[in-house]
Amino acid sequence: MYKILIIGKRSFIGSNLKKYLSRYYSVDILDFDYVYKKKNYFFLNYTHIINTSIHKYYVKKKYIKNYDFDRKFISKFSKINFKYIFLNTRKIYLLNENITENSILKPTEPYSKNKLKTEKYLKSKIKKNLISLRISNVIGKRIFNNYRKTHNLFFDNFLTYRKKKKIKVENTFKDFLSIDQFCKILYLIIKSNITGIYNLSLSKRVFLSELIFWIDKDFYKKIEFIPSRKGSFTLSNKKLLKKIKFIPTKKQLRLFCEKLFK
């Protein structure tokens, strides 16, 4: 019934999504440059297209249209017959707890400012076929470790810091999801055939001390955790959960993290 195109062949999210979604749907995964050169009739059989590729300057520099892969791709079409899944970020919000889709938007660095600009463009261009997901932190391993990274993930930073003998960490809480939970939610979004703007999150406080303890108990012992609320946040996921009838849990995240090094 559903045929999925993932753009971003070696990206962290793209490669993990391909592995998961292929259990249920017909899935192709291709590089952005290859896809961008294709004629529009090439896309006629796809029901959903997900772009997981990103230009490094889109992450680090002021907005320039040519570095916006989502805009470049969608601008090819005068009309689309597929649902387009845009991967936005929770960083577009003012930090708070229980942030809803109607909460204050206050991006503070190039990446989040650029994502918000892209979302506004997509809403004006393909509103009825847009699924925009404002995503919390996703934890997992890269399938392609030797791939040139545009930015570091939480787990990338974790692997760097665990090499140090002793460090101090502000024990903030954030909203995390495992890559397994993320992929299952994407599967259900496609299955439900919904559109709109949604927070994609666990919607629970996860303190860094908890997370590190789950992943690596030996490394946890080397860290001095400093009390802090700076940078803490949670996203409300109620709007999306009403549509997909699935509740991601903190226990699922813990069990995933405990297996990351095994």
TORFI-881849 format. One line per 2 residues: number of its first residue (from 1); their letters; for each residue x, y, z of C-alpha. Coordinates in Angstrom, 3 decimals, padded with zeros to 6 digits, always signed. Layout:
NUM = A = X/Y/Z  ...
! end
This chain:
1 = MY = +000.000/+000.000/+000.000  +002.729/+002.472/+000.968
3 = KI = +005.931/+003.092/-000.948  +008.564/+005.189/+000.843
5 = LI = +011.530/+007.167/-000.448  +014.189/+008.146/+002.073
7 = IG = +016.663/+010.796/+000.941  +020.017/+010.530/+002.712
9 = KR = +021.571/+007.140/+002.100  +024.211/+007.203/+004.839
11 = SF = +022.668/+009.557/+007.375  +022.083/+008.381/+010.946
13 = IG = +018.300/+008.698/+010.779  +017.965/+007.703/+007.119
15 = SN = +019.942/+004.462/+007.377  +018.195/+003.415/+010.598
17 = LK = +014.776/+004.237/+009.129  +015.513/+002.167/+006.035
19 = KY = +016.394/-000.843/+008.187  +013.230/-000.502/+010.312
21 = LS = +010.614/+000.548/+007.746  +011.633/-002.158/+005.277
23 = RY = +009.974/-004.682/+007.589  +006.590/-003.171/+006.749
25 = YS = +006.784/-001.111/+003.561  +008.501/-000.932/+000.203
27 = VD = +011.406/+001.441/+000.895  +014.060/+003.014/-001.330
29 = IL = +016.930/+005.084/+000.047  +018.937/+007.365/-002.254
31 = DF = +021.430/+010.222/-002.061  +020.124/+013.767/-002.408
33 = DY = +022.193/+014.626/-005.509  +020.862/+011.557/-007.323
35 = VY = +017.251/+012.295/-006.374  +017.443/+015.983/-007.223
37 = KK = +018.436/+015.212/-010.821  +015.462/+012.894/-011.390
39 = KN = +012.470/+013.991/-013.474  +009.217/+014.506/-011.586
41 = YF = +007.555/+011.388/-013.004  +010.169/+009.336/-011.096
43 = FL = +008.324/+010.175/-007.852  +004.789/+009.298/-008.948
45 = NY = +004.638/+005.923/-007.186  +005.845/+007.134/-003.804
47 = TH = +003.264/+007.768/-001.074  +005.742/+009.311/+001.409
49 = II = +009.117/+010.987/+000.977  +011.430/+011.679/+003.925
51 = NT = +014.507/+013.868/+003.576  +017.207/+013.045/+006.142
53 = SI = +020.106/+014.646/+004.269  +021.453/+018.061/+005.227
55 = HK = +024.142/+020.456/+004.028  +026.852/+021.299/+006.581
57 = YY = +026.408/+025.043/+005.903  +022.677/+024.749/+006.634
59 = VK = +023.679/+023.585/+010.116  +026.329/+026.210/+010.780
61 = KK = +025.641/+029.317/+008.691  +022.974/+031.933/+008.022
63 = YI = +020.128/+030.791/+005.764  +020.907/+030.459/+002.056
65 = KN = +018.319/+028.819/-000.218  +020.868/+026.732/-002.057
67 = YD = +021.850/+024.920/+001.168  +018.221/+024.114/+002.015
69 = FD = +017.782/+020.599/+000.602  +014.096/+020.384/+001.586
71 = RK = +013.280/+023.597/-000.243  +015.400/+022.663/-003.269
73 = FI = +013.638/+019.327/-003.588  +010.067/+020.552/-003.121
75 = SK = +010.599/+023.542/-005.412  +010.980/+021.013/-008.277
77 = FS = +007.232/+020.394/-008.173  +004.250/+022.545/-009.103
79 = KI = +002.051/+019.853/-007.541  +002.885/+016.821/-005.417
81 = NF = +001.078/+013.509/-005.031  +003.006/+012.291/-001.969
83 = KY = +003.194/+013.135/+001.740  +006.430/+014.948/+002.570
85 = IF = +007.976/+014.300/+005.989  +010.126/+017.211/+007.171
87 = LN = +012.479/+016.615/+010.103  +012.436/+019.771/+012.209
89 = TR = +014.047/+020.307/+015.622  +012.870/+021.109/+019.139
91 = KI = +015.518/+023.870/+019.123  +013.050/+026.221/+017.422
93 = YL = +011.267/+026.613/+020.787  +011.949/+028.764/+023.820
95 = LN = +013.183/+026.273/+026.437  +010.500/+025.225/+028.888
97 = EN = +008.679/+022.154/+030.187  +005.726/+020.583/+028.409
99 = IT = +006.281/+022.614/+025.234  +003.338/+022.317/+022.842
101 = EN = +003.190/+022.978/+019.111  +001.699/+026.408/+019.939
103 = SI = +004.438/+027.385/+022.408  +006.760/+030.351/+021.883
105 = LK = +009.163/+029.925/+018.957  +012.607/+031.319/+019.666
107 = PT = +015.408/+029.759/+017.617  +018.778/+031.069/+018.795
109 = EP = +021.402/+029.592/+016.438  +021.698/+029.113/+012.648
111 = YS = +020.450/+025.509/+012.550  +017.158/+026.148/+014.344
113 = KN = +016.595/+029.488/+012.573  +017.099/+027.758/+009.224
115 = KL = +014.777/+024.894/+010.133  +012.012/+027.327/+011.019
117 = KT = +012.444/+029.163/+007.716  +012.199/+025.860/+005.855
119 = EK = +009.066/+024.820/+007.725  +007.374/+028.131/+006.879
121 = YL = +008.219/+027.666/+003.203  +006.912/+024.086/+003.148
123 = KS = +003.676/+025.110/+004.889  +003.020/+027.719/+002.211
125 = KI = +003.961/+025.374/-000.638  +002.517/+021.966/+000.315
127 = KK = +000.399/+022.516/+003.441  -002.049/+019.650/+002.844
129 = NL = +000.732/+017.136/+002.172  +003.219/+018.215/+004.854
131 = IS = +004.181/+016.278/+007.969  +006.574/+018.434/+009.995
133 = LR = +008.109/+016.726/+013.027  +009.699/+018.853/+015.734
135 = IS = +012.030/+016.246/+017.164  +013.634/+015.889/+020.584
137 = NV = +017.110/+014.373/+021.040  +017.441/+010.952/+019.374
139 = IG = +019.919/+008.423/+020.802  +021.452/+005.598/+018.826
141 = KR = +024.424/+004.297/+016.870  +025.357/+005.322/+013.367
143 = IF = +025.188/+002.461/+010.882  +027.885/+004.161/+008.785
145 = NN = +030.526/+005.304/+011.303  +032.987/+006.364/+008.610
147 = YR = +030.482/+008.717/+006.968  +031.410/+012.406/+006.926
149 = KT = +029.256/+013.990/+009.658  +027.580/+017.379/+009.288
151 = HN = +027.050/+017.593/+013.063  +027.559/+015.502/+016.191
153 = LF = +024.826/+013.454/+017.808  +024.478/+012.958/+021.559
155 = FD = +026.107/+009.536/+021.274  +029.018/+010.963/+019.248
157 = NF = +029.704/+013.444/+022.050  +029.266/+010.737/+024.662
159 = LT = +031.951/+008.574/+023.027  +034.332/+011.554/+022.978
161 = YR = +033.800/+012.512/+026.616  +034.036/+008.988/+028.009
163 = KK = +037.709/+008.934/+026.981  +038.428/+011.594/+029.596
165 = KK = +039.503/+010.561/+033.093  +037.180/+012.830/+035.031
167 = IK = +034.705/+015.528/+033.999  +032.013/+017.795/+035.421
169 = VE = +028.553/+017.744/+033.882  +025.556/+019.955/+034.574
171 = NT = +022.776/+017.537/+035.435  +020.143/+019.062/+033.184
173 = FK = +017.131/+017.129/+032.028  +016.130/+016.854/+028.387
175 = DF = +013.609/+015.004/+026.288  +015.209/+011.965/+024.647
177 = LS = +014.026/+009.171/+022.340  +015.853/+006.047/+021.224
179 = ID = +016.283/+005.569/+017.490  +014.071/+002.461/+017.849
181 = QF = +011.241/+004.527/+019.344  +011.733/+007.170/+016.671
183 = CK = +011.512/+004.606/+013.856  +008.391/+002.980/+015.306
185 = IL = +006.682/+006.382/+015.545  +007.562/+007.134/+011.909
187 = YL = +006.102/+003.759/+010.916  +002.856/+004.633/+012.726
189 = II = +002.729/+008.140/+011.236  +002.897/+006.622/+007.758
191 = KS = +000.385/+003.908/+008.648  -002.055/+006.520/+010.026
193 = NI = -001.688/+008.602/+006.848  -001.785/+011.860/+008.803
195 = TG = -000.457/+015.333/+007.989  +000.296/+018.402/+010.095
197 = IY = +002.881/+019.721/+012.566  +003.748/+017.568/+015.583
199 = NL = +006.231/+017.309/+018.431  +007.993/+013.955/+018.339
201 = SL = +009.209/+013.171/+021.831  +009.156/+011.009/+024.931
203 = SK = +007.523/+013.883/+026.840  +009.340/+012.869/+030.030
205 = RV = +012.227/+014.332/+032.028  +015.427/+012.372/+031.398
207 = FL = +018.347/+013.641/+033.477  +021.828/+013.305/+032.004
209 = SE = +022.902/+011.380/+035.120  +020.187/+008.774/+034.417
211 = LI = +021.062/+008.488/+030.770  +024.804/+008.062/+031.335
213 = FW = +024.195/+005.537/+034.115  +022.061/+003.431/+031.749
215 = ID = +024.630/+003.569/+028.955  +027.881/+003.104/+030.873
217 = KD = +027.964/+002.630/+034.653  +031.776/+002.753/+034.800
219 = FY = +031.896/+006.112/+033.035  +029.097/+007.361/+035.297
221 = KK = +031.445/+006.918/+038.296  +034.006/+009.307/+036.759
223 = IE = +031.563/+012.197/+036.439  +030.854/+014.927/+038.942
225 = FI = +027.263/+016.004/+038.322  +026.492/+019.646/+039.083
227 = PS = +022.886/+020.637/+039.900  +021.415/+022.840/+037.170
229 = RK = +018.248/+023.621/+035.233  +020.003/+025.470/+032.456
231 = GS = +019.029/+024.034/+029.088  +016.344/+021.742/+030.495
233 = FT = +013.147/+021.066/+028.542  +010.408/+018.578/+027.679
235 = LS = +008.082/+018.515/+024.680  +004.411/+017.642/+024.894
237 = NK = +003.628/+014.745/+022.529  -000.155/+014.626/+023.187
239 = KL = -001.173/+015.937/+019.760  +000.723/+013.191/+017.924
241 = LK = -000.182/+010.373/+020.332  -003.889/+010.982/+019.745
243 = KI = -003.292/+010.237/+016.067  -000.985/+007.207/+016.229
245 = KF = -002.208/+005.454/+019.402  +001.273/+004.669/+020.740
247 = IP = +002.972/+005.827/+023.942  +006.800/+005.715/+024.032
249 = TK = +008.007/+005.021/+027.575  +011.031/+005.810/+029.684
251 = KQ = +011.463/+002.081/+030.337  +011.832/+001.448/+026.585
253 = LR = +014.509/+004.146/+026.446  +016.353/+002.697/+029.452
255 = LF = +016.392/-000.835/+028.013  +017.677/+000.518/+024.691
257 = CE = +020.473/+002.500/+026.372  +021.564/-000.500/+028.467
259 = KL = +022.238/-002.424/+025.242  +024.144/+000.288/+023.375
261 = FK = +027.574/-001.100/+024.306  +026.593/-004.773/+024.142
! end
